[in-house]
Amino acid sequence: MPVDFSYTFKLACYSGLFIFLCTTIGSAFVFILLKHKDRIYTQLSLGFSAGIMLAASIFSLILPAIESSPYDGSYKMVPVIGGFVLGILFLIAIDKSLPHLHVLAKSPEGPKSSLSKHTLLFLAITIHNIPEGMAVGVSAATAMDFTLTSSTAILALGIGIQNIPEGAAVSMPYFADGMSRLKSFLLGSLSGAVEPIAAILVVLLADLIAPLLPWFLSIAAGAMMYVVIEELIPQSHNLGNSDKGTIAVLIGFILMMFLDVSLG
């Protein structure tokens, strides 16, 4: 049964708002946690998020991209690899053009700027959340019948689950640096506002996406994978507790793989 634009638009809106809500829930942890200097919780949160996003990139984006490729033989991978590379280049371009400071990092990246540390951290997390919104939007835009909407729901659920500890990983460093609980919460929450926006923008381009489905699925996958490898996994190991960081990544990966296979 075909799904009209209004359905896919609502699906993208609800899915995008859900993952944004999960970021807000995670950011609210700053109200119940005591102030501490031990950043292991942030480190484990980043590792868990990395595992979720890694599995989501593979099972919810790359594999469907391969299956939807219109070509045969060795050419079947052309749109998959091409889109993957474009997604990486897209994130690199944003990464290089905007000043930002990653969580747990000591020095900012991108163009030199006089912006505060808190603003740079906010920009970094916002950049990080763009491919998550894109992934949900692409999945919603390509749900051509009602049975395929389950893949969008699973993807949104997985991203939402990892957004809870990720939201805490954003608001807690603000609070640890002396910012009020309320302001820390608001900044942590707002860092996820780009997710529903990105999801909706992708759906508005649905007419373009439909014939280029494997390309857009792979673009979202490449962008997410870039964030995982360039930011999340290194930062989940940079406090010396590499074993704990690795275990957190693997737990996140297993959870998302289980959700995709058992509910898909």
Phi and psi in degrees as GROMACS dihedral restraints (atoms count N, CA, C in turn):
[ dihedral_restraints ]
;  ai    aj    ak    al  type     phi  dphi    fc
    3     4     5     6     1   -62.3    20    10
    4     5     6     7     1   149.5    20    10
    6     7     8     9     1  -111.5    20    10
    7     8     9    10     1   128.0    20    10
    9    10    11    12     1   -82.4    20    10
   10    11    12    13     1   174.5    20    10
   12    13    14    15     1   -61.5    20    10
   13    14    15    16     1   -38.4    20    10
   15    16    17    18     1   -61.0    20    10
   16    17    18    19     1   -34.5    20    10
   18    19    20    21     1   -69.1    20    10
   19    20    21    22     1   -48.9    20    10
   21    22    23    24     1   -64.6    20    10
   22    23    24    25     1   -34.1    20    10
   24    25    26    27     1   -64.9    20    10
   25    26    27    28     1   -45.3    20    10
   27    28    29    30     1   -64.6    20    10
   28    29    30    31     1   -38.8    20    10
   30    31    32    33     1   -61.3    20    10
   31    32    33    34     1   -43.4    20    10
   33    34    35    36     1   -66.1    20    10
   34    35    36    37     1   -41.7    20    10
   36    37    38    39     1   -61.7    20    10
   37    38    39    40     1   -50.3    20    10
   39    40    41    42     1   -64.9    20    10
   40    41    42    43     1   -41.8    20    10
   42    43    44    45     1   -66.6    20    10
   43    44    45    46     1   -43.9    20    10
   45    46    47    48     1   -63.8    20    10
   46    47    48    49     1   -41.6    20    10
   48    49    50    51     1   -67.4    20    10
   49    50    51    52     1   -33.1    20    10
   51    52    53    54     1   -63.7    20    10
   52    53    54    55     1   -48.0    20    10
   54    55    56    57     1   -69.1    20    10
   55    56    57    58     1   -30.2    20    10
   57    58    59    60     1   -66.1    20    10
   58    59    60    61     1   -41.4    20    10
   60    61    62    63     1   -61.7    20    10
   61    62    63    64     1   -38.8    20    10
   63    64    65    66     1   -64.9    20    10
   64    65    66    67     1   -38.2    20    10
   66    67    68    69     1   -61.8    20    10
   67    68    69    70     1   -41.2    20    10
   69    70    71    72     1   -64.1    20    10
   70    71    72    73     1   -41.6    20    10
   72    73    74    75     1   -61.1    20    10
   73    74    75    76     1   -44.7    20    10
   75    76    77    78     1   -63.5    20    10
   76    77    78    79     1   -40.1    20    10
   78    79    80    81     1   -63.7    20    10
   79    80    81    82     1   -28.9    20    10
   81    82    83    84     1   -70.1    20    10
   82    83    84    85     1   -12.4    20    10
   84    85    86    87     1   -60.3    20    10
   85    86    87    88     1   -22.1    20    10
   87    88    89    90     1   -63.2    20    10
   88    89    90    91     1   -20.6    20    10
   90    91    92    93     1   -79.0    20    10
   91    92    93    94     1   -20.5    20    10
   93    94    95    96     1  -113.2    20    10
   94    95    96    97     1   -13.7    20    10
   96    97    98    99     1   -92.8    20    10
   97    98    99   100     1   142.9    20    10
   99   100   101   102     1   -75.4    20    10
  100   101   102   103     1   152.9    20    10
  102   103   104   105     1   -69.7    20    10
  103   104   105   106     1   131.6    20    10
  105   106   107   108     1  -149.3    20    10
  106   107   108   109     1   163.5    20    10
  108   109   110   111     1  -103.0    20    10
  109   110   111   112     1    -8.9    20    10
  111   112   113   114     1   -75.0    20    10
  112   113   114   115     1   115.0    20    10
  114   115   116   117     1   -97.7    20    10
  115   116   117   118     1    16.2    20    10
  117   118   119   120     1   -64.0    20    10
  118   119   120   121     1   -31.2    20    10
  120   121   122   123     1   -65.9    20    10
  121   122   123   124     1   -39.5    20    10
  123   124   125   126     1   -64.4    20    10
  124   125   126   127     1   -42.2    20    10
  126   127   128   129     1   -62.0    20    10
  127   128   129   130     1   -45.9    20    10
  129   130   131   132     1   -66.3    20    10
  130   131   132   133     1   -36.2    20    10
  132   133   134   135     1   -62.6    20    10
  133   134   135   136     1   -42.6    20    10
  135   136   137   138     1   -65.7    20    10
  136   137   138   139     1   -39.8    20    10
  138   139   140   141     1   -64.4    20    10
  139   140   141   142     1   -43.9    20    10
  141   142   143   144     1   -61.6    20    10
  142   143   144   145     1   -43.8    20    10
  144   145   146   147     1   -60.9    20    10
  145   146   147   148     1   -39.9    20    10
  147   148   149   150     1   -60.9    20    10
  148   149   150   151     1   -43.7    20    10
  150   151   152   153     1   -63.9    20    10
  151   152   153   154     1   -42.8    20    10
  153   154   155   156     1   -61.2    20    10
  154   155   156   157     1   -48.7    20    10
  156   157   158   159     1   -67.7    20    10
  157   158   159   160     1   -34.7    20    10
  159   160   161   162     1   -63.6    20    10
  160   161   162   163     1   -47.6    20    10
  162   163   164   165     1   -66.9    20    10
  163   164   165   166     1   -39.7    20    10
  165   166   167   168     1   -62.5    20    10
  166   167   168   169     1   -39.4    20    10
  168   169   170   171     1   -61.4    20    10
  169   170   171   172     1   -39.6    20    10
  171   172   173   174     1   -79.2    20    10
  172   173   174   175     1   -56.1    20    10
  174   175   176   177     1   -80.8    20    10
  175   176   177   178     1   -32.3    20    10
  177   178   179   180     1   -98.6    20    10
  178   179   180   181     1   -13.1    20    10
  180   181   182   183     1  -126.8    20    10
  181   182   183   184     1   -56.3    20    10
  183   184   185   186     1   -67.3    20    10
  184   185   186   187     1   -49.2    20    10
  186   187   188   189     1   -61.8    20    10
  187   188   189   190     1   -44.5    20    10
  189   190   191   192     1   -62.2    20    10
  190   191   192   193     1   -33.3    20    10
  192   193   194   195     1   -63.9    20    10
  193   194   195   196     1   -40.6    20    10
  195   196   197   198     1   -65.0    20    10
  196   197   198   199     1   -43.7    20    10
  198   199   200   201     1   -65.4    20    10
  199   200   201   202     1   -31.9    20    10
  201   202   203   204     1   -91.5    20    10
  202   203   204   205     1    -1.0    20    10
  204   205   206   207     1   -63.7    20    10
  205   206   207   208     1   132.0    20    10
  207   208   209   210     1   -81.6    20    10
  208   209   210   211     1    -3.9    20    10
  210   211   212   213     1   -97.5    20    10
  211   212   213   214     1   167.1    20    10
  213   214   215   216     1  -118.7    20    10
  214   215   216   217     1   163.6    20    10
  216   217   218   219     1    63.7    20    10
  217   218   219   220     1  -143.4    20    10
  219   220   221   222     1   -68.7    20    10
  220   221   222   223     1   -21.0    20    10
  222   223   224   225     1   -74.8    20    10
  223   224   225   226     1   -13.1    20    10
  225   226   227   228     1   -60.0    20    10
  226   227   228   229     1   -29.5    20    10
  228   229   230   231     1   -89.6    20    10
  229   230   231   232     1    -4.1    20    10
  231   232   233   234     1   -59.0    20    10
  232   233   234   235     1   -53.0    20    10
  234   235   236   237     1   -67.7    20    10
  235   236   237   238     1   -28.2    20    10
  237   238   239   240     1   -69.4    20    10
  238   239   240   241     1   -50.7    20    10
  240   241   242   243     1   -69.2    20    10
  241   242   243   244     1   -41.0    20    10
  243   244   245   246     1   -61.5    20    10
  244   245   246   247     1   -46.3    20    10
  246   247   248   249     1   -64.6    20    10
  247   248   249   250     1   -39.1    20    10
  249   250   251   252     1   -59.3    20    10
  250   251   252   253     1   -45.7    20    10
  252   253   254   255     1   -64.4    20    10
  253   254   255   256     1   -40.8    20    10
  255   256   257   258     1   -62.6    20    10
  256   257   258   259     1   -38.4    20    10
  258   259   260   261     1   -63.4    20    10
  259   260   261   262     1   -40.3    20    10
  261   262   263   264     1   -64.7    20    10
  262   263   264   265     1   -46.2    20    10
  264   265   266   267     1   -63.0    20    10
  265   266   267   268     1   -35.2    20    10
  267   268   269   270     1   -61.4    20    10
  268   269   270   271     1   -46.4    20    10
  270   271   272   273     1   -69.9    20    10
  271   272   273   274     1   -36.2    20    10
  273   274   275   276     1   -63.0    20    10
  274   275   276   277     1   -41.7    20    10
  276   277   278   279     1   -61.8    20    10
  277   278   279   280     1   -43.7    20    10
  279   280   281   282     1   -66.3    20    10
  280   281   282   283     1   -42.1    20    10
  282   283   284   285     1   -60.2    20    10
  283   284   285   286     1   -38.3    20    10
  285   286   287   288     1   -83.7    20    10
  286   287   288   289     1   -22.6    20    10
  288   289   290   291     1   -94.0    20    10
  289   290   291   292     1   -16.2    20    10
  291   292   293   294     1  -118.4    20    10
  292   293   294   295     1   131.4    20    10
  294   295   296   297     1   -68.8    20    10
  295   296   297   298     1   139.1    20    10
  297   298   299   300     1  -161.0    20    10
  298   299   300   301     1   164.5    20    10
  300   301   302   303     1  -134.0    20    10
  301   302   303   304     1   118.3    20    10
  303   304   305   306     1   -73.0    20    10
  304   305   306   307     1   153.7    20    10
  306   307   308   309     1   -57.6    20    10
  307   308   309   310     1   135.1    20    10
  309   310   311   312     1    73.3    20    10
  310   311   312   313     1    -3.6    20    10
  312   313   314   315     1   -80.0    20    10
  313   314   315   316     1   154.2    20    10
  315   316   317   318     1   -96.1    20    10
  316   317   318   319     1   -26.6    20    10
  318   319   320   321     1  -132.0    20    10
  319   320   321   322     1   147.5    20    10
  321   322   323   324     1   -72.5    20    10
  322   323   324   325     1   162.6    20    10
  324   325   326   327     1  -121.4    20    10
  325   326   327   328     1   169.2    20    10
  327   328   329   330     1    84.4    20    10
  328   329   330   331     1  -167.4    20    10
  330   331   332   333     1   -59.4    20    10
  331   332   333   334     1   148.8    20    10
  333   334   335   336     1   -63.6    20    10
  334   335   336   337     1   141.2    20    10
  336   337   338   339     1  -150.4    20    10
  337   338   339   340     1   155.6    20    10
  339   340   341   342     1   -95.7    20    10
  340   341   342   343     1     8.7    20    10
  342   343   344   345     1   -64.7    20    10
  343   344   345   346     1   151.2    20    10
  345   346   347   348     1   -69.2    20    10
  346   347   348   349     1   163.5    20    10
  348   349   350   351     1   -59.5    20    10
  349   350   351   352     1   -40.5    20    10
  351   352   353   354     1   -64.3    20    10
  352   353   354   355     1   -40.7    20    10
  354   355   356   357     1   -67.2    20    10
  355   356   357   358     1   -40.7    20    10
  357   358   359   360     1   -64.3    20    10
  358   359   360   361     1   -39.0    20    10
  360   361   362   363     1   -66.0    20    10
  361   362   363   364     1   -40.5    20    10
  363   364   365   366     1   -61.2    20    10
  364   365   366   367     1   -43.4    20    10
  366   367   368   369     1   -63.4    20    10
  367   368   369   370     1   -38.4    20    10
  369   370   371   372     1   -63.4    20    10
  370   371   372   373     1   -45.6    20    10
  372   373   374   375     1   -68.9    20    10
  373   374   375   376     1   -36.1    20    10
  375   376   377   378     1   -63.0    20    10
  376   377   378   379     1   -44.2    20    10
  378   379   380   381     1   -58.6    20    10
  379   380   381   382     1   -43.5    20    10
  381   382   383   384     1   -59.4    20    10
  382   383   384   385     1   -35.7    20    10
  384   385   386   387     1   -82.0    20    10
  385   386   387   388     1   -14.3    20    10
  387   388   389   390     1   -58.3    20    10
  388   389   390   391     1   -51.0    20    10
  390   391   392   393     1   -65.0    20    10
  391   392   393   394     1   -25.8    20    10
  393   394   395   396     1   -65.6    20    10
  394   395   396   397     1   -46.0    20    10
  396   397   398   399     1   -64.0    20    10
  397   398   399   400     1   -39.8    20    10
  399   400   401   402     1   -59.6    20    10
  400   401   402   403     1   -43.8    20    10
  402   403   404   405     1   -61.4    20    10
  403   404   405   406     1   -45.3    20    10
  405   406   407   408     1   -64.9    20    10
  406   407   408   409     1   -41.0    20    10
  408   409   410   411     1   -63.2    20    10
  409   410   411   412     1   -43.8    20    10
  411   412   413   414     1   -62.7    20    10
  412   413   414   415     1   -44.4    20    10
  414   415   416   417     1   -62.3    20    10
  415   416   417   418     1   -41.8    20    10
  417   418   419   420     1   -67.6    20    10
  418   419   420   421     1   -41.9    20    10
  420   421   422   423     1   -66.2    20    10
  421   422   423   424     1   -24.3    20    10
  423   424   425   426     1  -102.3    20    10
  424   425   426   427     1     9.3    20    10
  426   427   428   429     1   -77.7    20    10
  427   428   429   430     1    85.3    20    10
  429   430   431   432     1   -78.3    20    10
  430   431   432   433     1   -13.9    20    10
  432   433   434   435     1  -145.9    20    10
  433   434   435   436     1   169.5    20    10
  435   436   437   438     1   -65.9    20    10
  436   437   438   439     1   -28.1    20    10
  438   439   440   441     1   -68.9    20    10
  439   440   441   442     1   -25.4    20    10
  441   442   443   444     1   -83.1    20    10
  442   443   444   445     1    -9.8    20    10
  444   445   446   447     1   -69.4    20    10
  445   446   447   448     1   -18.7    20    10
  447   448   449   450     1   -62.3    20    10
  448   449   450   451     1   -34.5    20    10
  450   451   452   453     1   -65.1    20    10
  451   452   453   454     1   -36.7    20    10
  453   454   455   456     1   -66.2    20    10
  454   455   456   457     1   -42.4    20    10
  456   457   458   459     1   -63.6    20    10
  457   458   459   460     1   -41.5    20    10
  459   460   461   462     1   -65.7    20    10
  460   461   462   463     1   -43.6    20    10
  462   463   464   465     1   -62.0    20    10
  463   464   465   466     1   -45.5    20    10
  465   466   467   468     1   -63.3    20    10
  466   467   468   469     1   -38.9    20    10
  468   469   470   471     1   -63.3    20    10
  469   470   471   472     1   -45.3    20    10
  471   472   473   474     1   -62.9    20    10
  472   473   474   475     1   -46.8    20    10
  474   475   476   477     1   -64.4    20    10
  475   476   477   478     1   -39.0    20    10
  477   478   479   480     1   -62.7    20    10
  478   479   480   481     1   -42.3    20    10
  480   481   482   483     1   -59.8    20    10
  481   482   483   484     1   -44.3    20    10
  483   484   485   486     1   -75.2    20    10
  484   485   486   487     1   -20.0    20    10
  486   487   488   489     1   -72.5    20    10
  487   488   489   490     1   -21.9    20    10
  489   490   491   492     1   -65.9    20    10
  490   491   492   493     1   -57.3    20    10
  492   493   494   495     1   -66.0    20    10
  493   494   495   496     1   -28.6    20    10
  495   496   497   498     1   -66.7    20    10
  496   497   498   499     1   -40.7    20    10
  498   499   500   501     1   -60.2    20    10
  499   500   501   502     1   -40.6    20    10
  501   502   503   504     1   -66.1    20    10
  502   503   504   505     1   -36.2    20    10
  504   505   506   507     1   -67.2    20    10
  505   506   507   508     1   -18.6    20    10
  507   508   509   510     1   -89.7    20    10
  508   509   510   511     1   -48.6    20    10
  510   511   512   513     1   -72.1    20    10
  511   512   513   514     1   -33.5    20    10
  513   514   515   516     1   -64.4    20    10
  514   515   516   517     1   -43.2    20    10
  516   517   518   519     1   -62.2    20    10
  517   518   519   520     1   -35.1    20    10
  519   520   521   522     1   -59.3    20    10
  520   521   522   523     1   -48.2    20    10
  522   523   524   525     1   -65.5    20    10
  523   524   525   526     1   -40.3    20    10
  525   526   527   528     1   -63.0    20    10
  526   527   528   529     1   -26.9    20    10
  528   529   530   531     1   -86.3    20    10
  529   530   531   532     1     4.2    20    10
  531   532   533   534     1   106.1    20    10
  532   533   534   535     1    -1.7    20    10
  534   535   536   537     1   -74.3    20    10
  535   536   537   538     1   151.9    20    10
  537   538   539   540     1   -64.9    20    10
  538   539   540   541     1   157.7    20    10
  540   541   542   543     1   -60.8    20    10
  541   542   543   544     1   -44.0    20    10
  543   544   545   546     1   -62.7    20    10
  544   545   546   547     1   -47.6    20    10
  546   547   548   549     1   -66.7    20    10
  547   548   549   550     1   -37.8    20    10
  549   550   551   552     1   -61.2    20    10
  550   551   552   553     1   -42.6    20    10
  552   553   554   555     1   -63.3    20    10
  553   554   555   556     1   -46.2    20    10
  555   556   557   558     1   -62.9    20    10
  556   557   558   559     1   -43.6    20    10
  558   559   560   561     1   -67.0    20    10
  559   560   561   562     1   -41.1    20    10
  561   562   563   564     1   -61.4    20    10
  562   563   564   565     1   -42.6    20    10
  564   565   566   567     1   -67.1    20    10
  565   566   567   568     1   -46.8    20    10
  567   568   569   570     1   -65.5    20    10
  568   569   570   571     1   -22.2    20    10
  570   571   572   573     1   -63.7    20    10
  571   572   573   574     1   -21.8    20    10
  573   574   575   576     1   -94.5    20    10
  574   575   576   577     1    -1.0    20    10
  576   577   578   579     1   -64.5    20    10
  577   578   579   580     1   -23.5    20    10
  579   580   581   582     1   -70.1    20    10
  580   581   582   583     1   -19.4    20    10
  582   583   584   585     1   -65.5    20    10
  583   584   585   586     1   -54.4    20    10
  585   586   587   588     1   -63.8    20    10
  586   587   588   589     1   -31.5    20    10
  588   589   590   591     1   -63.7    20    10
  589   590   591   592     1   -47.0    20    10
  591   592   593   594     1   -64.0    20    10
  592   593   594   595     1   -39.8    20    10
  594   595   596   597     1   -63.2    20    10
  595   596   597   598     1   -43.5    20    10
  597   598   599   600     1   -68.1    20    10
  598   599   600   601     1   -40.8    20    10
  600   601   602   603     1   -60.9    20    10
  601   602   603   604     1   -39.8    20    10
  603   604   605   606     1   -64.0    20    10
  604   605   606   607     1   -42.9    20    10
  606   607   608   609     1   -64.6    20    10
  607   608   609   610     1   -34.8    20    10
  609   610   611   612     1   -64.2    20    10
  610   611   612   613     1   -19.3    20    10
  612   613   614   615     1   -99.3    20    10
  613   614   615   616     1    22.4    20    10
  615   616   617   618     1   -57.2    20    10
  616   617   618   619     1   -37.6    20    10
  618   619   620   621     1   -62.7    20    10
  619   620   621   622     1   -32.3    20    10
  621   622   623   624     1   -77.8    20    10
  622   623   624   625     1   -36.2    20    10
  624   625   626   627     1   -70.7    20    10
  625   626   627   628     1   -39.2    20    10
  627   628   629   630     1   -50.3    20    10
  628   629   630   631     1   -52.3    20    10
  630   631   632   633     1   -76.6    20    10
  631   632   633   634     1   -10.5    20    10
  633   634   635   636     1  -117.5    20    10
  634   635   636   637     1    32.6    20    10
  636   637   638   639     1   -51.6    20    10
  637   638   639   640     1   -52.3    20    10
  639   640   641   642     1   -62.0    20    10
  640   641   642   643     1   -31.0    20    10
  642   643   644   645     1   -64.8    20    10
  643   644   645   646     1   -47.6    20    10
  645   646   647   648     1   -72.9    20    10
  646   647   648   649     1   -35.2    20    10
  648   649   650   651     1   -61.0    20    10
  649   650   651   652     1   -41.9    20    10
  651   652   653   654     1   -72.4    20    10
  652   653   654   655     1   -33.9    20    10
  654   655   656   657     1   -61.5    20    10
  655   656   657   658     1   -45.8    20    10
  657   658   659   660     1   -63.1    20    10
  658   659   660   661     1   -39.5    20    10
  660   661   662   663     1   -65.1    20    10
  661   662   663   664     1   -44.4    20    10
  663   664   665   666     1   -62.8    20    10
  664   665   666   667     1   -40.6    20    10
  666   667   668   669     1   -65.0    20    10
  667   668   669   670     1   -43.0    20    10
  669   670   671   672     1   -66.7    20    10
  670   671   672   673     1   -41.8    20    10
  672   673   674   675     1   -65.0    20    10
  673   674   675   676     1   -35.4    20    10
  675   676   677   678     1   -61.6    20    10
  676   677   678   679     1   -44.0    20    10
  678   679   680   681     1   -61.8    20    10
  679   680   681   682     1   -42.1    20    10
  681   682   683   684     1   -62.8    20    10
  682   683   684   685     1   -48.5    20    10
  684   685   686   687     1   -78.7    20    10
  685   686   687   688     1   -38.1    20    10
  687   688   689   690     1   -79.9    20    10
  688   689   690   691     1   -29.7    20    10
  690   691   692   693     1  -122.2    20    10
  691   692   693   694     1   -58.8    20    10
  693   694   695   696     1   -67.3    20    10
  694   695   696   697     1   -51.8    20    10
  696   697   698   699     1   -64.0    20    10
  697   698   699   700     1   -46.9    20    10
  699   700   701   702     1   -58.4    20    10
  700   701   702   703     1   -41.6    20    10
  702   703   704   705     1   -72.8    20    10
  703   704   705   706     1   -23.8    20    10
  705   706   707   708     1   -77.1    20    10
  706   707   708   709     1    -3.6    20    10
  708   709   710   711     1  -120.4    20    10
  709   710   711   712     1    -4.6    20    10
  711   712   713   714     1   -84.3    20    10
  712   713   714   715     1     4.8    20    10
  714   715   716   717     1  -101.7    20    10
  715   716   717   718     1     8.3    20    10
  717   718   719   720     1    93.2    20    10
  718   719   720   721     1   -13.8    20    10
  720   721   722   723     1   -92.2    20    10
  721   722   723   724     1    62.9    20    10
  723   724   725   726     1   -64.2    20    10
  724   725   726   727     1   -36.0    20    10
  726   727   728   729     1   -63.0    20    10
  727   728   729   730     1   -44.6    20    10
  729   730   731   732     1   -65.4    20    10
  730   731   732   733     1   -40.9    20    10
  732   733   734   735     1   -62.6    20    10
  733   734   735   736     1   -42.3    20    10
  735   736   737   738     1   -64.3    20    10
  736   737   738   739     1   -43.7    20    10
  738   739   740   741     1   -62.0    20    10
  739   740   741   742     1   -40.0    20    10
  741   742   743   744     1   -62.6    20    10
  742   743   744   745     1   -41.8    20    10
  744   745   746   747     1   -61.1    20    10
  745   746   747   748     1   -46.0    20    10
  747   748   749   750     1   -66.6    20    10
  748   749   750   751     1   -38.1    20    10
  750   751   752   753     1   -63.4    20    10
  751   752   753   754     1   -44.4    20    10
  753   754   755   756     1   -61.4    20    10
  754   755   756   757     1   -41.9    20    10
  756   757   758   759     1   -64.0    20    10
  757   758   759   760     1   -46.4    20    10
  759   760   761   762     1   -62.6    20    10
  760   761   762   763     1   -42.0    20    10
  762   763   764   765     1   -61.8    20    10
  763   764   765   766     1   -47.7    20    10
  765   766   767   768     1   -67.8    20    10
  766   767   768   769     1   -37.3    20    10
  768   769   770   771     1   -63.4    20    10
  769   770   771   772     1   -41.3    20    10
  771   772   773   774     1   -63.1    20    10
  772   773   774   775     1   -45.4    20    10
  774   775   776   777     1   -60.6    20    10
  775   776   777   778     1   -43.8    20    10
  777   778   779   780     1   -67.7    20    10
  778   779   780   781     1   -43.5    20    10
  780   781   782   783     1   -77.1    20    10
  781   782   783   784     1   -41.0    20    10
  783   784   785   786     1   -78.9    20    10
  784   785   786   787     1   -30.1    20    10
  786   787   788   789     1  -103.3    20    10
  787   788   789   790     1   -13.1    20    10
